[in-house]
């Protein structure tokens, strides 16, 4: 299966309204030109929503055989606005793969796969936070997609966890230890100050999210926890951060998302 996608600033605006990520690389062309680029880009997470949806539709064309699935993406190049991209989806046995290619150059922006996985085992954590069912449903109304669609429900929860991750002060603590002069309260604020790109994204989730019913199987609460962030590198070469967030219902593990981010080298004034 193959289709053509073309993103606009409106797509970036819709994702920013959901996530709070107003990084100027998506909205300020002069900023982009000062950084050496010539075109605005859409958020990688926004473009990934389409990949998740179409890979899920291909998987759901046959009856599901497993209780848990895993999605992974390697992101290589920014997805530019007003540029035609070819999304290619292929089946390889029980695994579904996807590539997003620049239609003109055939260069790969990112590649993904969706396949059956082992049961999801959540890490032991000292502290959990929670969202009420009403809060989750409110977020689903802001989602730039259809959260109740079987091919998009797990993508909604993945996007929700990403939003909670980058807005949480917990995620920022490790980076601010390495950069004590950084003035930010969350990664969202870091995005607006220094160039940050996402390089990898991994999601492990329950197959129940492929069969959404009323209230997304949540009961009354969605419990979530952020694992300690790992950081490598230095300000001269740039930092790499890997952070993980997990969520469960009262009865069972639901989804776990791991995000790898890389900052550009930080030049001292």
C-alpha positions as YAML, in Angstrom:
chain: A
units: angstrom
residues:
- id: 1
  name: UNK
  ca: [0.00, 0.00, 0.00]
- id: 2
  name: UNK
  ca: [1.27, 3.45, -0.86]
- id: 3
  name: UNK
  ca: [-0.14, 6.97, -0.50]
- id: 4
  name: UNK
  ca: [0.98, 10.58, -0.82]
- id: 5
  name: UNK
  ca: [1.00, 12.87, 2.21]
- id: 6
  name: UNK
  ca: [1.64, 16.62, 2.30]
- id: 7
  name: UNK
  ca: [1.82, 18.47, 5.62]
- id: 8
  name: UNK
  ca: [1.07, 22.13, 6.24]
- id: 9
  name: UNK
  ca: [1.46, 24.60, 9.10]
- id: 10
  name: UNK
  ca: [-2.13, 23.71, 10.05]
- id: 11
  name: UNK
  ca: [-0.96, 20.19, 10.91]
- id: 12
  name: UNK
  ca: [1.76, 21.67, 13.11]
- id: 13
  name: UNK
  ca: [-0.77, 23.98, 14.76]
- id: 14
  name: UNK
  ca: [-3.12, 21.08, 15.55]
- id: 15
  name: UNK
  ca: [-0.34, 19.03, 17.15]
- id: 16
  name: UNK
  ca: [0.95, 22.05, 19.08]
- id: 17
  name: UNK
  ca: [-2.55, 22.74, 20.42]
- id: 18
  name: UNK
  ca: [-2.69, 19.15, 21.72]
- id: 19
  name: UNK
  ca: [0.88, 18.82, 22.98]
- id: 20
  name: UNK
  ca: [1.88, 22.36, 23.89]
- id: 21
  name: UNK
  ca: [4.99, 22.08, 21.68]
- id: 22
  name: UNK
  ca: [5.39, 25.45, 19.96]
- id: 23
  name: UNK
  ca: [9.03, 24.94, 18.98]
- id: 24
  name: UNK
  ca: [9.90, 27.77, 16.53]
- id: 25
  name: UNK
  ca: [11.29, 25.31, 13.97]
- id: 26
  name: UNK
  ca: [7.65, 24.55, 13.14]
- id: 27
  name: UNK
  ca: [6.34, 28.13, 13.00]
- id: 28
  name: UNK
  ca: [9.12, 30.73, 12.54]
- id: 29
  name: UNK
  ca: [10.67, 30.61, 9.07]
- id: 30
  name: UNK
  ca: [13.29, 33.24, 9.90]
- id: 31
  name: UNK
  ca: [14.38, 31.16, 12.89]
- id: 32
  name: UNK
  ca: [14.71, 28.13, 10.62]
- id: 33
  name: UNK
  ca: [16.77, 30.10, 8.11]
- id: 34
  name: UNK
  ca: [19.04, 31.33, 10.88]
- id: 35
  name: UNK
  ca: [19.61, 27.66, 11.77]
- id: 36
  name: UNK
  ca: [20.54, 26.87, 8.17]
- id: 37
  name: UNK
  ca: [17.21, 25.48, 6.92]
- id: 38
  name: UNK
  ca: [14.83, 26.81, 4.31]
- id: 39
  name: UNK
  ca: [11.43, 25.36, 5.22]
- id: 40
  name: UNK
  ca: [9.22, 24.83, 8.24]
- id: 41
  name: UNK
  ca: [8.76, 21.27, 9.42]
- id: 42
  name: UNK
  ca: [5.83, 19.46, 10.98]
- id: 43
  name: UNK
  ca: [6.36, 17.79, 14.36]
- id: 44
  name: UNK
  ca: [7.73, 14.27, 14.00]
- id: 45
  name: UNK
  ca: [5.04, 13.07, 16.40]
- id: 46
  name: UNK
  ca: [2.34, 14.51, 14.14]
- id: 47
  name: UNK
  ca: [3.69, 12.76, 11.05]
- id: 48
  name: UNK
  ca: [4.03, 9.59, 13.10]
- id: 49
  name: UNK
  ca: [0.27, 9.60, 13.78]
- id: 50
  name: UNK
  ca: [-0.36, 8.77, 10.13]
- id: 51
  name: UNK
  ca: [2.25, 6.01, 10.18]
- id: 52
  name: UNK
  ca: [0.68, 4.46, 13.28]
- id: 53
  name: UNK
  ca: [-2.80, 4.66, 11.78]
- id: 54
  name: UNK
  ca: [-1.97, 3.05, 8.43]
- id: 55
  name: UNK
  ca: [0.21, 0.33, 9.92]
- id: 56
  name: UNK
  ca: [-2.61, -0.44, 12.36]
- id: 57
  name: UNK
  ca: [-5.19, -0.59, 9.58]
- id: 58
  name: UNK
  ca: [-3.01, -3.11, 7.74]
- id: 59
  name: UNK
  ca: [-2.62, -5.19, 10.90]
- id: 60
  name: UNK
  ca: [-6.36, -5.10, 11.62]
- id: 61
  name: UNK
  ca: [-7.18, -6.41, 8.14]
- id: 62
  name: UNK
  ca: [-6.74, -9.87, 9.69]
- id: 63
  name: UNK
  ca: [-7.91, -11.13, 13.10]
- id: 64
  name: UNK
  ca: [-5.46, -10.28, 15.87]
- id: 65
  name: UNK
  ca: [-3.50, -13.23, 17.18]
- id: 66
  name: UNK
  ca: [-1.63, -11.74, 20.15]
- id: 67
  name: UNK
  ca: [-2.37, -9.85, 23.35]
- id: 68
  name: UNK
  ca: [0.40, -7.26, 23.07]
- id: 69
  name: UNK
  ca: [2.06, -5.33, 20.24]
- id: 70
  name: UNK
  ca: [5.09, -3.10, 19.80]
- id: 71
  name: UNK
  ca: [5.66, -0.15, 17.49]
- id: 72
  name: UNK
  ca: [9.07, 1.38, 16.82]
- id: 73
  name: UNK
  ca: [10.31, 4.24, 14.66]
- id: 74
  name: UNK
  ca: [13.74, 5.49, 13.60]
- id: 75
  name: UNK
  ca: [13.59, 9.16, 12.59]
- id: 76
  name: UNK
  ca: [16.29, 10.34, 10.18]
- id: 77
  name: UNK
  ca: [15.20, 13.62, 8.62]
- id: 78
  name: UNK
  ca: [12.71, 16.38, 9.38]
- id: 79
  name: UNK
  ca: [9.31, 16.14, 7.68]
- id: 80
  name: UNK
  ca: [9.00, 19.46, 5.85]
- id: 81
  name: UNK
  ca: [5.79, 21.38, 5.25]
- id: 82
  name: UNK
  ca: [4.49, 21.77, 1.69]
- id: 83
  name: UNK
  ca: [6.53, 18.79, 0.50]
- id: 84
  name: UNK
  ca: [5.11, 15.59, -0.99]
- id: 85
  name: UNK
  ca: [5.92, 12.39, 0.85]
- id: 86
  name: UNK
  ca: [5.20, 8.80, -0.06]
- id: 87
  name: UNK
  ca: [4.06, 6.57, 2.78]
- id: 88
  name: UNK
  ca: [4.76, 2.93, 1.95]
- id: 89
  name: UNK
  ca: [3.20, 0.15, 4.04]
- id: 90
  name: UNK
  ca: [4.16, -3.51, 3.59]
- id: 91
  name: UNK
  ca: [3.38, -6.81, 5.31]
- id: 92
  name: UNK
  ca: [6.18, -9.20, 6.21]
- id: 93
  name: UNK
  ca: [4.44, -12.16, 7.78]
- id: 94
  name: UNK
  ca: [3.09, -10.98, 11.14]
- id: 95
  name: UNK
  ca: [5.07, -7.75, 10.97]
- id: 96
  name: UNK
  ca: [3.88, -4.54, 9.30]
- id: 97
  name: UNK
  ca: [6.52, -2.04, 8.16]
- id: 98
  name: UNK
  ca: [6.29, 1.51, 6.91]
- id: 99
  name: UNK
  ca: [8.55, 4.10, 5.31]
- id: 100
  name: UNK
  ca: [7.99, 7.81, 4.78]
- id: 101
  name: UNK
  ca: [9.96, 8.88, 1.71]
- id: 102
  name: UNK
  ca: [10.49, 12.28, 0.13]
- id: 103
  name: UNK
  ca: [8.62, 11.77, -3.15]
- id: 104
  name: UNK
  ca: [11.14, 13.78, -5.17]
- id: 105
  name: UNK
  ca: [14.41, 12.40, -3.76]
- id: 106
  name: UNK
  ca: [13.20, 9.06, -2.32]
- id: 107
  name: UNK
  ca: [15.20, 9.82, 0.82]
- id: 108
  name: UNK
  ca: [13.76, 8.24, 3.96]
- id: 109
  name: UNK
  ca: [12.50, 10.56, 6.69]
- id: 110
  name: UNK
  ca: [11.59, 7.76, 9.05]
- id: 111
  name: UNK
  ca: [10.85, 4.06, 9.05]
- id: 112
  name: UNK
  ca: [8.60, 2.10, 11.40]
- id: 113
  name: UNK
  ca: [7.40, -1.38, 12.24]
- id: 114
  name: UNK
  ca: [4.44, -2.82, 14.11]
- id: 115
  name: UNK
  ca: [4.51, -6.41, 15.33]
- id: 116
  name: UNK
  ca: [3.38, -8.81, 18.04]
- id: 117
  name: UNK
  ca: [5.29, -8.52, 21.30]
- id: 118
  name: UNK
  ca: [5.81, -10.20, 24.64]
- id: 119
  name: UNK
  ca: [3.48, -9.30, 27.51]
- id: 120
  name: UNK
  ca: [4.03, -5.80, 28.84]
- id: 121
  name: UNK
  ca: [5.74, -5.75, 32.23]
- id: 122
  name: UNK
  ca: [5.80, -2.36, 33.90]
- id: 123
  name: UNK
  ca: [8.72, -1.20, 36.02]
- id: 124
  name: UNK
  ca: [8.34, -0.90, 39.77]
- id: 125
  name: UNK
  ca: [8.01, 2.80, 40.56]
- id: 126
  name: UNK
  ca: [7.95, 4.73, 43.80]
- id: 127
  name: UNK
  ca: [5.30, 7.20, 42.75]
- id: 128
  name: UNK
  ca: [2.43, 7.24, 40.26]
- id: 129
  name: UNK
  ca: [0.23, 10.03, 39.02]
- id: 130
  name: UNK
  ca: [-3.23, 9.59, 37.55]
- id: 131
  name: UNK
  ca: [-5.77, 11.09, 35.20]
- id: 132
  name: UNK
  ca: [-9.48, 10.67, 35.72]
- id: 133
  name: UNK
  ca: [-11.64, 9.16, 33.03]
- id: 134
  name: UNK
  ca: [-13.13, 12.62, 32.41]
- id: 135
  name: UNK
  ca: [-9.64, 14.10, 31.90]
- id: 136
  name: UNK
  ca: [-8.67, 11.36, 29.45]
- id: 137
  name: UNK
  ca: [-11.88, 11.87, 27.51]
- id: 138
  name: UNK
  ca: [-11.25, 15.62, 27.39]
- id: 139
  name: UNK
  ca: [-7.77, 15.00, 25.96]
- id: 140
  name: UNK
  ca: [-9.29, 12.66, 23.38]
- id: 141
  name: UNK
  ca: [-11.43, 15.54, 22.11]
- id: 142
  name: UNK
  ca: [-8.29, 17.63, 21.51]
- id: 143
  name: UNK
  ca: [-6.44, 14.80, 19.75]
- id: 144
  name: UNK
  ca: [-5.66, 15.54, 16.06]
- id: 145
  name: UNK
  ca: [-7.29, 12.30, 14.98]
- id: 146
  name: UNK
  ca: [-10.20, 10.06, 15.98]
- id: 147
  name: UNK
  ca: [-9.30, 8.56, 19.34]
- id: 148
  name: UNK
  ca: [-12.24, 6.12, 19.28]
- id: 149
  name: UNK
  ca: [-11.19, 4.62, 15.93]
- id: 150
  name: UNK
  ca: [-9.72, 1.13, 16.39]
- id: 151
  name: UNK
  ca: [-6.65, 2.01, 14.29]
- id: 152
  name: UNK
  ca: [-5.99, 5.22, 16.24]
- id: 153
  name: UNK
  ca: [-6.82, 4.52, 19.90]
- id: 154
  name: UNK
  ca: [-3.38, 3.29, 20.90]
- id: 155
  name: UNK
  ca: [-1.89, 6.21, 18.95]
- id: 156
  name: UNK
  ca: [-3.97, 8.56, 21.06]
- id: 157
  name: UNK
  ca: [-2.69, 7.04, 24.30]
- id: 158
  name: UNK
  ca: [0.86, 7.12, 22.93]
- id: 159
  name: UNK
  ca: [0.43, 10.82, 22.09]
- id: 160
  name: UNK
  ca: [-1.09, 11.48, 25.50]
- id: 161
  name: UNK
  ca: [1.87, 9.86, 27.27]
- id: 162
  name: UNK
  ca: [4.28, 11.86, 25.11]
- id: 163
  name: UNK
  ca: [2.51, 15.04, 26.13]
- id: 164
  name: UNK
  ca: [2.66, 14.11, 29.83]
- id: 165
  name: UNK
  ca: [6.32, 13.20, 29.45]
- id: 166
  name: UNK
  ca: [7.55, 16.43, 27.89]
- id: 167
  name: UNK
  ca: [5.47, 18.63, 30.18]
- id: 168
  name: UNK
  ca: [6.58, 16.96, 33.40]
- id: 169
  name: UNK
  ca: [9.27, 18.61, 35.56]
- id: 170
  name: UNK
  ca: [10.54, 15.09, 36.35]
- id: 171
  name: UNK
  ca: [11.75, 14.60, 32.78]
- id: 172
  name: UNK
  ca: [13.73, 17.83, 32.88]
- id: 173
  name: UNK
  ca: [15.61, 17.12, 36.11]
- id: 174
  name: UNK
  ca: [18.45, 15.12, 34.54]
- id: 175
  name: UNK
  ca: [19.04, 17.67, 31.78]
- id: 176
  name: UNK
  ca: [19.11, 20.61, 34.18]
- id: 177
  name: UNK
  ca: [21.67, 18.75, 36.29]
- id: 178
  name: UNK
  ca: [23.91, 18.68, 33.21]
- id: 179
  name: UNK
  ca: [23.00, 22.24, 32.23]
- id: 180
  name: UNK
  ca: [22.39, 24.17, 35.45]
- id: 181
  name: UNK
  ca: [22.13, 27.48, 33.56]
- id: 182
  name: UNK
  ca: [19.14, 26.21, 31.57]
- id: 183
  name: UNK
  ca: [16.05, 28.23, 32.44]
- id: 184
  name: UNK
  ca: [13.09, 25.93, 31.85]
- id: 185
  name: UNK
  ca: [10.38, 24.18, 33.84]
- id: 186
  name: UNK
  ca: [9.74, 21.37, 31.33]
- id: 187
  name: UNK
  ca: [11.06, 19.90, 28.09]
- id: 188
  name: UNK
  ca: [8.41, 21.90, 26.25]
- id: 189
  name: UNK
  ca: [10.21, 25.06, 27.37]
- id: 190
  name: UNK
  ca: [13.57, 23.56, 26.35]
- id: 191
  name: UNK
  ca: [12.19, 22.94, 22.85]
- id: 192
  name: UNK
  ca: [11.60, 26.67, 22.49]
- id: 193
  name: UNK
  ca: [15.17, 27.55, 23.56]
- id: 194
  name: UNK
  ca: [17.50, 25.04, 21.92]
- id: 195
  name: UNK
  ca: [17.10, 22.79, 18.86]
- id: 196
  name: UNK
  ca: [15.91, 19.33, 19.94]
- id: 197
  name: UNK
  ca: [15.07, 16.48, 17.57]
- id: 198
  name: UNK
  ca: [13.48, 13.13, 18.26]
- id: 199
  name: UNK
  ca: [15.48, 10.20, 16.88]
- id: 200
  name: UNK
  ca: [13.67, 7.08, 18.15]
- id: 201
  name: UNK
  ca: [10.21, 6.22, 19.43]
- id: 202
  name: UNK
  ca: [9.10, 2.87, 20.88]
- id: 203
  name: UNK
  ca: [5.68, 1.87, 22.16]
- id: 204
  name: UNK
  ca: [4.61, -1.41, 23.80]
- id: 205
  name: UNK
  ca: [0.87, -1.73, 24.34]
- id: 206
  name: UNK
  ca: [-2.07, -4.00, 25.06]
- id: 207
  name: UNK
  ca: [-4.06, -5.31, 22.10]
- id: 208
  name: UNK
  ca: [-7.18, -4.19, 23.97]
- id: 209
  name: UNK
  ca: [-6.46, -0.74, 22.54]
- id: 210
  name: UNK
  ca: [-7.24, -2.16, 19.09]
- id: 211
  name: UNK
  ca: [-10.80, -2.85, 20.22]
- id: 212
  name: UNK
  ca: [-11.84, 0.42, 21.87]
- id: 213
  name: UNK
  ca: [-15.05, 0.27, 23.80]
- id: 214
  name: UNK
  ca: [-16.74, 2.87, 25.95]
- id: 215
  name: UNK
  ca: [-14.22, 4.62, 28.20]
- id: 216
  name: UNK
  ca: [-11.21, 2.91, 26.58]
- id: 217
  name: UNK
  ca: [-11.26, 0.11, 29.23]
- id: 218
  name: UNK
  ca: [-10.00, 2.55, 31.85]
- id: 219
  name: UNK
  ca: [-12.45, 2.22, 34.69]
- id: 220
  name: UNK
  ca: [-12.20, 5.45, 36.65]
- id: 221
  name: UNK
  ca: [-8.46, 6.26, 36.44]
- id: 222
  name: UNK
  ca: [-5.43, 6.04, 34.17]
- id: 223
  name: UNK
  ca: [-2.33, 5.59, 36.33]
- id: 224
  name: UNK
  ca: [1.02, 6.65, 34.89]
- id: 225
  name: UNK
  ca: [4.65, 6.98, 35.99]
- id: 226
  name: UNK
  ca: [7.83, 8.37, 34.44]
- id: 227
  name: UNK
  ca: [10.99, 6.32, 34.79]
- id: 228
  name: UNK
  ca: [14.35, 8.03, 35.47]
- id: 229
  name: UNK
  ca: [15.73, 9.76, 32.37]
- id: 230
  name: UNK
  ca: [19.04, 8.59, 30.93]
- id: 231
  name: UNK
  ca: [21.38, 11.23, 29.48]
- id: 232
  name: UNK
  ca: [24.60, 10.94, 27.46]
- id: 233
  name: UNK
  ca: [26.88, 13.42, 25.74]
- id: 234
  name: UNK
  ca: [27.99, 16.96, 26.52]
- id: 235
  name: UNK
  ca: [27.18, 20.52, 25.49]
- id: 236
  name: UNK
  ca: [29.85, 20.52, 22.74]
- id: 237
  name: UNK
  ca: [28.53, 17.44, 20.92]
- id: 238
  name: UNK
  ca: [24.93, 17.65, 22.10]
- id: 239
  name: UNK
  ca: [23.02, 15.58, 24.62]
- id: 240
  name: UNK
  ca: [21.01, 12.41, 24.00]
- id: 241
  name: UNK
  ca: [18.12, 11.77, 26.40]
- id: 242
  name: UNK
  ca: [16.09, 8.58, 26.67]
- id: 243
  name: UNK
  ca: [13.00, 8.71, 28.83]
- id: 244
  name: UNK
  ca: [10.19, 6.23, 29.42]
- id: 245
  name: UNK
  ca: [6.62, 6.68, 30.61]
- id: 246
  name: UNK
  ca: [4.25, 3.82, 31.46]
- id: 247
  name: UNK
  ca: [0.53, 3.63, 32.10]
- id: 248
  name: UNK
  ca: [-1.91, 1.09, 33.49]
- id: 249
  name: UNK
  ca: [-5.51, 0.66, 34.46]
- id: 250
  name: UNK
  ca: [-6.40, -0.55, 37.92]
- id: 251
  name: UNK
  ca: [-6.42, -4.12, 36.60]
- id: 252
  name: UNK
  ca: [-3.62, -4.39, 34.04]
- id: 253
  name: UNK
  ca: [-0.68, -2.82, 32.16]
- id: 254
  name: UNK
  ca: [-1.87, -0.72, 29.23]
- id: 255
  name: UNK
  ca: [0.99, 1.02, 27.41]
- id: 256
  name: UNK
  ca: [4.64, 2.06, 27.74]
- id: 257
  name: UNK
  ca: [6.37, 4.67, 25.56]
- id: 258
  name: UNK
  ca: [10.11, 5.30, 25.25]
- id: 259
  name: UNK
  ca: [11.36, 8.49, 23.58]
- id: 260
  name: UNK
  ca: [14.93, 9.34, 22.52]
- id: 261
  name: UNK
  ca: [15.75, 13.02, 21.98]
- id: 262
  name: UNK
  ca: [18.94, 14.70, 20.82]
- id: 263
  name: UNK
  ca: [19.92, 18.32, 21.34]
- id: 264
  name: UNK
  ca: [22.12, 20.20, 18.92]
- id: 265
  name: UNK
  ca: [25.55, 21.25, 20.20]
- id: 266
  name: UNK
  ca: [25.16, 24.11, 22.63]
- id: 267
  name: UNK
  ca: [27.46, 26.98, 21.67]
- id: 268
  name: UNK
  ca: [28.51, 29.19, 24.55]
- id: 269
  name: UNK
  ca: [28.01, 32.93, 24.12]
...
